[in-house]
Amino acid sequence: MKLQTQQPLTFEIVWQMFKETDKKFQETAKQLQETKTLINDIGRKYGGLSNNIGEAGEEFFFRGFENNPVIGKIRFDKIVRNMKTDDAEYDIVLTNGNYVSVNEVKHKFHTESLAKFISKKIPAFRKEFPKFKNCKIIAGIAGFVIPEKVKVKANRAGLYVFTQSG
């Protein structure tokens, strides 16, 4: 076996090595930028799709309440979609002067969304909209897909559950 000896490092050799390393760094930086652009594009598309799916659910249930503004035995005379303040948004709200119905809509309703609606959004409603302080609040959830365990928990909490039919 023959041992190879390295040639001594000269300025020119080191300079060439730096140039090659710099070129590889530039290629890597370009690839990272292309990857970042691709990820951002996918994020925009996914976000747009997610928003569209959510809006479709809200539209479906809003039109249903608009055509038949009755929950239980209570008739409502006003319906508002996406009632907002700086701190909160409520998907569909129905009112009649005595009652206000606060409804959360999801394409697919998950247990976590139900828990947040019950523990945070419903209790905050009067604070966010003091004009309804004398109204009795009834609440509901609506979704194209609501798993049975979510329906059961919602009913136990006294919420109405609205699903698609057809």
MDTraj code that builds the backbone (N, CA, C; nanometers):
import mdtraj as md
import numpy as np

residues = "MET LYS LEU GLN THR GLN GLN PRO LEU THR PHE GLU ILE VAL TRP GLN MET PHE LYS GLU THR ASP LYS LYS PHE GLN GLU THR ALA LYS GLN LEU GLN GLU THR LYS THR LEU ILE ASN ASP ILE GLY ARG LYS TYR GLY GLY LEU SER ASN ASN ILE GLY GLU ALA GLY GLU GLU PHE PHE PHE ARG GLY PHE GLU ASN ASN PRO VAL ILE GLY LYS ILE ARG PHE ASP LYS ILE VAL ARG ASN MET LYS THR ASP ASP ALA GLU TYR ASP ILE VAL LEU THR ASN GLY ASN TYR VAL SER VAL ASN GLU VAL LYS HIS LYS PHE HIS THR GLU SER LEU ALA LYS PHE ILE SER LYS LYS ILE PRO ALA PHE ARG LYS GLU PHE PRO LYS PHE LYS ASN CYS LYS ILE ILE ALA GLY ILE ALA GLY PHE VAL ILE PRO GLU LYS VAL LYS VAL LYS ALA ASN ARG ALA GLY LEU TYR VAL PHE THR GLN SER GLY".split()
xyz = np.array([
    [0.0843, -0.1163, 0.0000],
    [0.0000, 0.0000, 0.0000],
    [0.0894, 0.1233, 0.0000],
    [0.0553, 0.2130, -0.0896],
    [0.1369, 0.3316, -0.1055],
    [0.0673, 0.4490, -0.0391],
    [0.1329, 0.5231, 0.0437],
    [0.0778, 0.6415, 0.1088],
    [0.0875, 0.7602, 0.0157],
    [-0.0239, 0.8330, 0.0109],
    [-0.0208, 0.9547, -0.0699],
    [0.0079, 1.0722, 0.0219],
    [0.0854, 1.1581, -0.0258],
    [0.1137, 1.2774, 0.0525],
    [0.0321, 1.3918, -0.0050],
    [-0.0194, 1.4729, 0.0831],
    [-0.0958, 1.5883, 0.0358],
    [0.0010, 1.6951, -0.0085],
    [-0.0464, 1.7670, -0.1115],
    [0.0370, 1.8794, -0.1504],
    [0.0144, 1.9925, -0.0508],
    [0.1095, 2.0723, -0.0315],
    [0.0957, 2.1798, 0.0666],
    [-0.0146, 2.2769, 0.0244],
    [-0.0870, 2.3281, 0.1242],
    [-0.1937, 2.4234, 0.0965],
    [-0.1327, 2.5576, 0.0630],
    [-0.1705, 2.6021, -0.0535],
    [-0.1245, 2.7345, -0.0957],
    [-0.2438, 2.8266, -0.0949],
    [-0.2171, 2.9530, -0.1080],
    [-0.3252, 3.0513, -0.1124],
    [-0.4217, 3.0188, -0.2259],
    [-0.3701, 2.9820, -0.3411],
    [-0.4526, 2.9524, -0.4579],
    [-0.5431, 2.8313, -0.4321],
    [-0.4896, 2.7289, -0.3678],
    [-0.5696, 2.6095, -0.3388],
    [-0.6803, 2.6424, -0.2384],
    [-0.6439, 2.7141, -0.1340],
    [-0.7443, 2.7532, -0.0331],
    [-0.8495, 2.8431, -0.0960],
    [-0.8076, 2.9351, -0.1791],
    [-0.9011, 3.0270, -0.2461],
    [-0.9980, 2.9479, -0.3342],
    [-0.9486, 2.8498, -0.4072],
    [-1.0333, 2.7658, -0.4917],
    [-1.1349, 2.6887, -0.4069],
    [-1.0908, 2.6388, -0.2910],
    [-1.1803, 2.5664, -0.2011],
    [-1.2912, 2.6591, -0.1490],
    [-1.2559, 2.7826, -0.1142],
    [-1.3559, 2.8799, -0.0686],
    [-1.4567, 2.9096, -0.1794],
    [-1.4100, 2.9244, -0.3017],
    [-1.5001, 2.9539, -0.4135],
    [-1.5981, 2.8389, -0.4367],
    [-1.5486, 2.7153, -0.4273],
    [-1.6358, 2.5988, -0.4449],
    [-1.7389, 2.5899, -0.3314],
    [-1.6934, 2.6171, -0.2098],
    [-1.7852, 2.6155, -0.0947],
    [-1.8898, 2.7260, -0.1088],
    [-1.8463, 2.8431, -0.1495],
    [-1.9391, 2.9546, -0.1683],
    [-2.0435, 2.9215, -0.2746],
    [-2.0012, 2.8590, -0.3825],
    [-2.0941, 2.8201, -0.4893],
    [-2.1996, 2.7223, -0.4355],
    [-2.1553, 2.6256, -0.3522],
    [-2.2496, 2.5293, -0.2942],
    [-2.3464, 2.5981, -0.1982],
    [-2.2970, 2.6943, -0.1201],
    [-2.3852, 2.7706, -0.0307],
    [-2.4899, 2.8479, -0.1113],
    [-2.4482, 2.9085, -0.2212],
    [-2.5424, 2.9837, -0.3056],
    [-2.6482, 2.8909, -0.3655],
    [-2.6072, 2.7732, -0.4104],
    [-2.7026, 2.6755, -0.4642],
    [-2.8014, 2.6320, -0.3559],
    [-2.7495, 2.6080, -0.2364],
    [-2.8361, 2.5678, -0.1248],
    [-2.9338, 2.6794, -0.0896],
    [-2.8857, 2.8029, -0.0866],
    [-2.9722, 2.9169, -0.0559],
    [-3.0830, 2.9302, -0.1607],
    [-3.0479, 2.9087, -0.2868],
    [-3.1481, 2.9159, -0.3937],
    [-3.2523, 2.8053, -0.3761],
    [-3.2079, 2.6841, -0.3447],
    [-3.3007, 2.5741, -0.3226],
    [-3.3916, 2.6012, -0.2026],
    [-3.3347, 2.6567, -0.0961],
    [-3.4161, 2.6907, 0.0216],
    [-3.5212, 2.7953, -0.0128],
    [-3.4844, 2.8953, -0.0918],
    [-3.5800, 2.9992, -0.1316],
    [-3.6918, 2.9387, -0.2170],
    [-3.6556, 2.8485, -0.3088],
    [-3.7565, 2.7825, -0.3914],
    [-3.8498, 2.6982, -0.3044],
    [-3.7942, 2.6294, -0.2062],
    [-3.8749, 2.5482, -0.1142],
    [-3.9674, 2.6372, -0.0323],
    [-3.9160, 2.7481, 0.0162],
    [-3.9968, 2.8431, 0.0939],
    [-4.1127, 2.8958, 0.0093],
    [-4.0848, 2.9319, -0.1152],
    [-4.1895, 2.9809, -0.2050],
    [-4.2957, 2.8737, -0.2274],
    [-4.2529, 2.7502, -0.2472],
    [-4.3454, 2.6386, -0.2682],
    [-4.4318, 2.6155, -0.1439],
    [-4.3701, 2.6163, -0.0269],
    [-4.4452, 2.5963, 0.0981],
    [-4.5460, 2.7094, 0.1183],
    [-4.5051, 2.8330, 0.0935],
    [-4.5975, 2.9465, 0.1067],
    [-4.7151, 2.9343, 0.0101],
    [-4.6873, 2.8898, -0.1120],
    [-4.7932, 2.8711, -0.2111],
    [-4.8912, 2.7629, -0.1666],
    [-4.8386, 2.6526, -0.1174],
    [-4.9248, 2.5439, -0.0668],
    [-5.0081, 2.5951, 0.0504],
    [-4.9456, 2.6720, 0.1403],
    [-5.0180, 2.7285, 0.2546],
    [-5.1320, 2.8180, 0.2113],
    [-5.1076, 2.9038, 0.1111],
    [-5.2148, 2.9914, 0.0605],
    [-5.3290, 2.9099, 0.0000],
    [-5.2928, 2.8085, -0.0775],
    [-5.3957, 2.7253, -0.1404],
    [-5.4751, 2.6483, -0.0360],
    [-5.4059, 2.5894, 0.0626],
    [-5.4748, 2.5154, 0.1681],
    [-5.5628, 2.6087, 0.2494],
    [-5.5092, 2.7254, 0.2843],
    [-5.5878, 2.8230, 0.3597],
    [-5.7118, 2.8663, 0.2829],
    [-5.6961, 2.8878, 0.1539],
    [-5.8100, 2.9261, 0.0711],
    [-5.9135, 2.8153, 0.0645],
    [-5.8676, 2.6918, 0.0491],
    [-5.9594, 2.5778, 0.0453],
    [-6.0306, 2.5632, 0.1787],
    [-5.9551, 2.5742, 0.2871],
    [-6.0138, 2.5622, 0.4208],
    [-6.1190, 2.6705, 0.4437],
    [-6.0871, 2.7938, 0.4045],
    [-6.1839, 2.9029, 0.4185],
    [-6.3081, 2.8773, 0.3338],
    [-6.2883, 2.8294, 0.2118],
    [-6.4030, 2.8013, 0.1248],
    [-6.4937, 2.6943, 0.1841],
    [-6.4342, 2.5906, 0.2412],
    [-6.5131, 2.4836, 0.3020],
    [-6.5913, 2.5388, 0.4207],
    [-6.5254, 2.6205, 0.5037],
    [-6.5937, 2.6820, 0.6173],
    [-6.7062, 2.7739, 0.5745],
    [-6.6812, 2.8544, 0.4728],
    [-6.7845, 2.9456, 0.4227],
    [-6.9027, 2.8694, 0.3637],
    [-6.8757, 2.7559, 0.3003],
    [-6.9850, 2.6753, 0.2440],
    [-7.0776, 2.6268, 0.3553],
    [-7.0193, 2.5823, 0.4663],
    [-7.1003, 2.5389, 0.5804],
    [-7.1819, 2.6535, 0.6374],
    [-7.1182, 2.7681, 0.6565],
    [-7.1911, 2.8839, 0.7089],
    [-7.3044, 2.9248, 0.6156],
    [-7.2767, 2.9255, 0.4872],
    [-7.3798, 2.9637, 0.3891],
    [-7.4971, 2.8666, 0.3938],
    [-7.4665, 2.7375, 0.3971],
    [-7.5705, 2.6356, 0.4002],
    [-7.6631, 2.6551, 0.5199],
    [-7.6053, 2.6662, 0.6388],
    [-7.6883, 2.6778, 0.7592],
    [-7.7524, 2.8149, 0.7714],
    [-7.6854, 2.9192, 0.7256],
    [-7.7458, 3.0524, 0.7261],
    [-7.8729, 3.0527, 0.6404],
    [-7.8638, 2.9967, 0.5195],
    [-7.9819, 2.9911, 0.4304],
    [-8.0926, 2.9063, 0.4923],
    [-8.0546, 2.7992, 0.5606],
    [-8.1550, 2.7168, 0.6275],
    [-8.2293, 2.7954, 0.7351],
    [-8.1558, 2.8688, 0.8189],
    [-8.2196, 2.9515, 0.9224],
    [-8.2987, 3.0664, 0.8596],
    [-8.2472, 3.1198, 0.7506],
    [-8.3158, 3.2296, 0.6822],
    [-8.4518, 3.1823, 0.6289],
    [-8.4557, 3.0609, 0.5750],
    [-8.5803, 3.0054, 0.5214],
    [-8.6763, 2.9599, 0.6307],
    [-8.6225, 2.9204, 0.7443],
    [-8.7053, 2.8729, 0.8549],
    [-8.6433, 2.9191, 0.9870],
    [-8.6688, 3.0442, 1.0275],
    [-8.6034, 3.0997, 1.1463],
    [-8.6688, 3.0548, 1.2772],
    [-8.6768, 2.9251, 1.2948],
    [-8.7390, 2.8677, 1.4145],
    [-8.6414, 2.7677, 1.4757],
    [-8.6191, 2.7803, 1.6074],
    [-8.5384, 2.6842, 1.6809],
    [-8.6247, 2.6368, 1.7968],
    [-8.6479, 2.5061, 1.8012],
    [-8.7428, 2.4537, 1.8998],
    [-8.8799, 2.5110, 1.8679],
    [-8.9368, 2.5830, 1.9631],
    [-9.0664, 2.6483, 1.9399],
    [-9.0524, 2.7995, 1.9322],
    [-8.9291, 2.8476, 1.9204],
    [-8.9027, 2.9916, 1.9218],
    [-8.8797, 3.0410, 1.7800],
    [-8.9594, 3.1410, 1.7415],
    [-8.9455, 3.2031, 1.6096],
    [-8.8593, 3.3284, 1.6237],
    [-8.7681, 3.3462, 1.5303],
    [-8.6789, 3.4623, 1.5294],
    [-8.7135, 3.5527, 1.4116],
    [-8.6902, 3.6823, 1.4303],
    [-8.7231, 3.7762, 1.3223],
    [-8.6007, 3.8416, 1.2587],
    [-8.4829, 3.8158, 1.3142],
    [-8.3609, 3.8729, 1.2557],
    [-8.2509, 3.7678, 1.2614],
    [-8.1736, 3.7613, 1.1534],
    [-8.0610, 3.6674, 1.1467],
    [-7.9393, 3.7437, 1.0954],
    [-7.8267, 3.7210, 1.1620],
    [-7.7019, 3.7877, 1.1250],
    [-7.5938, 3.6820, 1.1091],
    [-7.5187, 3.6957, 1.0027],
    [-7.4071, 3.6045, 0.9775],
    [-7.2769, 3.6755, 1.0133],
    [-7.1898, 3.6052, 1.0824],
    [-7.0584, 3.6570, 1.1219],
    [-7.0681, 3.7874, 1.2018],
    [-7.1409, 3.7824, 1.3108],
    [-7.1518, 3.8965, 1.4004],
    [-7.0177, 3.9102, 1.4729],
    [-6.9540, 4.0292, 1.4611],
    [-6.8172, 4.0454, 1.5087],
    [-6.8009, 4.1635, 1.6033],
    [-6.6991, 4.1507, 1.6879],
    [-6.6414, 4.2618, 1.7618],
    [-6.4912, 4.2523, 1.7377],
    [-6.4148, 4.3379, 1.8027],
    [-6.2689, 4.3287, 1.7895],
    [-6.2145, 4.1985, 1.8472],
    [-6.2873, 4.1418, 1.9441],
    [-6.2368, 4.0249, 2.0156],
    [-6.3077, 3.8937, 1.9841],
    [-6.4171, 3.8985, 1.9111],
    [-6.4944, 3.7752, 1.8922],
    [-6.5711, 3.7780, 1.7611],
    [-6.6070, 3.6579, 1.7176],
    [-6.6924, 3.6426, 1.5997],
    [-6.7871, 3.5266, 1.6246],
    [-6.9135, 3.5482, 1.5914],
    [-7.0163, 3.4465, 1.6078],
    [-7.0745, 3.4199, 1.4697],
    [-7.0775, 3.2907, 1.4314],
    [-7.1097, 3.2544, 1.2941],
    [-7.2511, 3.2920, 1.2530],
    [-7.3506, 3.2479, 1.3284],
    [-7.4903, 3.2780, 1.2955],
    [-7.5618, 3.3144, 1.4253],
    [-7.6228, 3.4318, 1.4256],
    [-7.6957, 3.4795, 1.5435],
    [-7.8372, 3.5152, 1.4997],
    [-7.9350, 3.4610, 1.5729],
    [-8.0754, 3.4917, 1.5481],
    [-8.1302, 3.5650, 1.6703],
    [-8.2185, 3.6622, 1.6471],
    [-8.2760, 3.7378, 1.7595],
    [-8.4245, 3.7624, 1.7353],
    [-8.4949, 3.7891, 1.8473],
    [-8.6364, 3.8254, 1.8373],
    [-8.6794, 3.9235, 1.9467],
    [-8.5857, 3.9817, 2.0165],
    [-8.6190, 4.0742, 2.1240],
    [-8.6199, 4.0096, 2.2613],
    [-8.6607, 3.8849, 2.2703],
    [-8.6617, 3.8112, 2.3974],
    [-8.5522, 3.7064, 2.4048],
    [-8.5199, 3.6494, 2.2904],
    [-8.4197, 3.5433, 2.2824],
    [-8.3120, 3.5825, 2.1818],
    [-8.1931, 3.5299, 2.2060],
    [-8.0856, 3.5389, 2.1076],
    [-8.0273, 3.3978, 2.0964],
    [-8.0131, 3.3518, 1.9727],
    [-7.9563, 3.2194, 1.9481],
    [-7.8175, 3.2371, 1.8875],
    [-7.7181, 3.1852, 1.9572],
    [-7.5784, 3.1939, 1.9162],
    [-7.5391, 3.0568, 1.8621],
    [-7.4917, 3.0535, 1.7369],
    [-7.4643, 2.9262, 1.6711],
    [-7.3248, 2.9239, 1.6099],
    [-7.2538, 2.8158, 1.6377],
    [-7.1190, 2.7949, 1.5853],
    [-7.1269, 2.6923, 1.4729],
    [-7.0645, 2.7241, 1.3586],
    [-7.0694, 2.6361, 1.2420],
    [-6.9287, 2.5867, 1.2094],
    [-6.9182, 2.4584, 1.1846],
    [-6.7935, 2.3961, 1.1388],
    [-6.8285, 2.2967, 1.0292],
    [-6.7378, 2.2791, 0.9341],
    [-6.7614, 2.1755, 0.8336],
    [-6.7699, 2.0405, 0.9055],
    [-6.6683, 2.0133, 0.9876],
    [-6.6712, 1.8950, 1.0743],
    [-6.6485, 1.9446, 1.2160],
    [-6.7422, 1.9153, 1.3034],
    [-6.7338, 1.9628, 1.4412],
    [-6.6531, 1.8644, 1.5248],
    [-6.5478, 1.9151, 1.5890],
    [-6.4624, 1.8336, 1.6750],
    [-6.4900, 1.8656, 1.8219],
    [-6.4534, 1.7735, 1.9081],
    [-6.4727, 1.7897, 2.0517],
    [-6.4067, 1.9178, 2.1026],
    [-6.2873, 1.9490, 2.0538],
    [-6.2149, 2.0689, 2.0983],
    [-6.2919, 2.1963, 2.0621],
    [-6.3493, 2.1990, 1.9426],
    [-6.4276, 2.3159, 1.9010],
    [-6.5514, 2.3322, 1.9884],
    [-6.6142, 2.2206, 2.0221],
    [-6.7315, 2.2244, 2.1093],
    [-6.6928, 2.2776, 2.2476],
    [-6.5830, 2.2279, 2.3017],
    [-6.5390, 2.2718, 2.4348],
    [-6.5104, 2.4212, 2.4374],
    [-6.4460, 2.4721, 2.3345],
    [-6.4161, 2.6157, 2.3268],
    [-6.5447, 2.6972, 2.3153],
    [-6.6378, 2.6503, 2.2360],
    [-6.7648, 2.7202, 2.2189],
    [-6.8397, 2.7287, 2.3523],
    [-6.8442, 2.6168, 2.4233],
    [-6.9171, 2.6111, 2.5510],
    [-6.8461, 2.6926, 2.6593],
    [-6.7150, 2.6781, 2.6693],
    [-6.6427, 2.7394, 2.7819],
    [-6.6028, 2.8849, 2.7595],
    [-6.5879, 2.9258, 2.6337],
    [-6.5392, 3.0622, 2.6082],
    [-6.6375, 3.1496, 2.5310],
    [-6.6834, 3.0995, 2.4171],
    [-6.7613, 3.1860, 2.3281],
    [-6.9011, 3.2177, 2.3814],
    [-6.9718, 3.1172, 2.4304],
    [-7.1069, 3.1438, 2.4827],
    [-7.1003, 3.2370, 2.6042],
    [-7.0140, 3.2089, 2.7033],
    [-7.0077, 3.2988, 2.8191],
    [-6.9661, 3.4423, 2.7831],
    [-6.8868, 3.4596, 2.6787],
    [-6.8390, 3.5932, 2.6404],
    [-6.9404, 3.6718, 2.5589],
    [-7.0468, 3.6068, 2.5124],
    [-7.1403, 3.6732, 2.4206],
    [-7.1998, 3.8010, 2.4795],
    [-7.2516, 3.7957, 2.5996],
    [-7.3143, 3.9151, 2.6597],
    [-7.2137, 4.0278, 2.6791],
    [-7.0908, 3.9920, 2.7143],
    [-6.9864, 4.0939, 2.7296],
    [-6.9574, 4.1597, 2.5947],
    [-6.9511, 4.0787, 2.4907],
    [-6.9213, 4.1310, 2.3571],
    [-7.0383, 4.2100, 2.2989],
    [-7.1595, 4.1700, 2.3332],
    [-7.2799, 4.2349, 2.2785],
    [-7.3759, 4.2697, 2.3927],
    [-7.3464, 4.3769, 2.4674],
    [-7.4289, 4.4115, 2.5837],
    [-7.5739, 4.4458, 2.5484],
    [-7.6024, 4.4771, 2.4226],
    [-7.7409, 4.5081, 2.3848],
    [-7.8331, 4.3869, 2.4028],
    [-7.7745, 4.2672, 2.4173],
    [-7.8543, 4.1463, 2.4380],
    [-7.8572, 4.1032, 2.5853],
    [-7.8205, 4.1941, 2.6767],
    [-7.8082, 4.1563, 2.8186],
    [-7.9397, 4.1068, 2.8780],
    [-8.0539, 4.1516, 2.8255],
    [-8.1836, 4.1090, 2.8792],
    [-8.2454, 3.9925, 2.8026],
    [-8.1756, 3.9434, 2.7021],
    [-8.2273, 3.8311, 2.6229],
    [-8.1806, 3.6983, 2.6823],
    [-8.2662, 3.5997, 2.6706],
    [-8.2284, 3.4639, 2.7092],
    [-8.1470, 3.4051, 2.5938],
    [-8.0324, 3.3488, 2.6281],
    [-7.9445, 3.2915, 2.5249],
    [-7.9753, 3.1432, 2.5081],
    [-7.9952, 3.1053, 2.3837],
    [-7.9958, 2.9636, 2.3485],
    [-7.8833, 2.9462, 2.2468],
    [-7.8209, 2.8315, 2.2478],
    [-7.7043, 2.8128, 2.1624],
    [-7.7131, 2.6816, 2.0876],
    [-7.6402, 2.6784, 1.9764],
    [-7.6386, 2.5569, 1.8962],
    [-7.5105, 2.5431, 1.8174],
    [-7.4885, 2.4221, 1.7721],
    [-7.3766, 2.3949, 1.6815],
    [-7.4340, 2.3404, 1.5517],
    [-7.3645, 2.3695, 1.4431],
    [-7.4089, 2.3225, 1.3121],
    [-7.2884, 2.2717, 1.2350],
    [-7.3085, 2.1632, 1.1615],
    [-7.1987, 2.1106, 1.0822],
    [-7.2447, 2.0065, 0.9833],
    [-7.1683, 1.9924, 0.8762],
    [-7.1968, 1.8871, 0.7794],
    [-7.1647, 1.7508, 0.8393],
    [-7.0603, 1.7481, 0.9235],
    [-7.0200, 1.6243, 0.9887],
    [-7.0076, 1.6536, 1.1379],
    [-7.0874, 1.5847, 1.2176],
    [-7.0784, 1.5976, 1.3630],
    [-7.0764, 1.4560, 1.4205],
    [-6.9613, 1.4133, 1.4701],
    [-6.9531, 1.2789, 1.5273],
    [-7.0528, 1.2613, 1.6419],
    [-7.0951, 1.1394, 1.6612],
    [-7.1963, 1.1086, 1.7626],
    [-7.1554, 1.1566, 1.9010],
    [-7.0282, 1.1374, 1.9383],
    [-6.9848, 1.1800, 2.0722],
    [-6.9947, 1.3321, 2.0879],
    [-6.9751, 1.4069, 1.9813],
    [-6.9895, 1.5530, 1.9877],
    [-7.1371, 1.5896, 2.0029],
    [-7.2240, 1.5201, 1.9285],
    [-7.3680, 1.5451, 1.9421],
    [-7.4144, 1.5211, 2.0853],
    [-7.3699, 1.4107, 2.1432],
    [-7.4109, 1.3756, 2.2795],
    [-7.3634, 1.4820, 2.3782],
    [-7.2372, 1.5231, 2.3679],
    [-7.1837, 1.6253, 2.4584],
    [-7.2563, 1.7584, 2.4406],
    [-7.2873, 1.7933, 2.3175],
    [-7.3589, 1.9184, 2.2919],
    [-7.4985, 1.9137, 2.3525],
    [-7.5692, 1.8044, 2.3323],
    [-7.7035, 1.7904, 2.3891],
    [-7.7000, 1.7941, 2.5418],
    [-7.6010, 1.7283, 2.6011],
    [-7.5876, 1.7302, 2.7478],
    [-7.5622, 1.8716, 2.7999],
    [-7.4965, 1.9537, 2.7179],
    [-7.4682, 2.0931, 2.7568],
    [-7.5875, 2.1849, 2.7287],
    [-7.6958, 2.1278, 2.6737],
    [-7.8150, 2.2068, 2.6460],
    [-7.8135, 2.2780, 2.5123],
    [-7.7245, 2.2381, 2.4225],
    [-7.7149, 2.3007, 2.2918],
    [-7.8029, 2.2274, 2.1902],
    [-7.8518, 2.3044, 2.0952],
    [-7.9175, 2.2457, 1.9789],
    [-7.8089, 2.1964, 1.8843],
    [-7.8386, 2.0924, 1.8091],
    [-7.7446, 2.0376, 1.7118],
    [-7.8118, 2.0373, 1.5750],
    [-7.7491, 2.1058, 1.4792],
    [-7.8032, 2.1159, 1.3442],
    [-7.7103, 2.0463, 1.2469],
    [-7.7667, 1.9548, 1.1679],
    [-7.6889, 1.8846, 1.0675],
    [-7.7608, 1.8942, 0.9339],
    [-7.6925, 1.8530, 0.8308],
    [-7.7545, 1.8541, 0.6985],
    [-7.8536, 1.7386, 0.6868],
    [-7.9471, 1.7539, 0.6002],
    [-8.0402, 1.6458, 0.5729],
    [-8.0663, 1.6429, 0.4241],
    [-8.1170, 1.5333, 0.3789],
    [-8.1458, 1.5275, 0.2347],
    [-8.1431, 1.3895, 0.1836],
])
top = md.Topology()
chain = top.add_chain()
for i, resn in enumerate(residues, 1):
    res = top.add_residue(resn, chain, resSeq=i)
    for name in ("N", "CA", "C"):
        top.add_atom(name, md.element.get_by_symbol(name[0]), res)
traj = md.Trajectory(xyz[None], top)
